[in-house]
Amino acid sequence: MHIITLAEPLYRAQTAVYESAGRPMQTAERRQDGALLNFLGSHMRKINPHVLEEHFLAETARIHSVCESSTRRQVVICSDARPADLRYLRKGGFHPVVITVEEEVACKRKEARGDLTLGDSRHSTENGLERIHPSTVVDNSGTLPNFASAVTALLNSVAR
């Protein structure tokens, strides 16, 4: 199984902004500044509308080259796609799975994770979810162990 973090260019930019501001993030730290990531996502797409698609294509090419001699079925997960990314993800053979979560639960989890600011769920980078016709919907409003079980069952069904 391979995981593509589609927003990796945004996370690298977030890290650079914090370093430039004299408050570098810890190396293993994956806290998010949601407001900054919303800003970076929209502005990086204005500069280069294909920035995340190019990252995706490079990552899928890397995974393909690593796995091309394997006879085992490969599962590649793109864990953080947004509606604007669906066109090229579907073209790449991905099947969208929508993870739903109640807003209150999501906010509590982000606060517990230590996010620096919360992103705006109505920001332009988040628009279009209602137009997705997912292959599967998984609810993440319950306990994390229940969510983990649902995801494990989904992955097992895909890997068959």
Secondary structure, 3 states (H helix, E strand, C coil): CEEECCCHHHHHHHHHHHHHCCCCCCCCCCCCEHHHHHHHHHHHHHHCCCHHHHHHHHHHHHHHHHHCCCCCCCCEEECCCCHHHHHHHHHCCCCCEEEECCHHHHHHHHHHHCCCECCCCCCHHHCCHHHCCCCEEEECCCCHHHHHHHHHHHHHHHHC
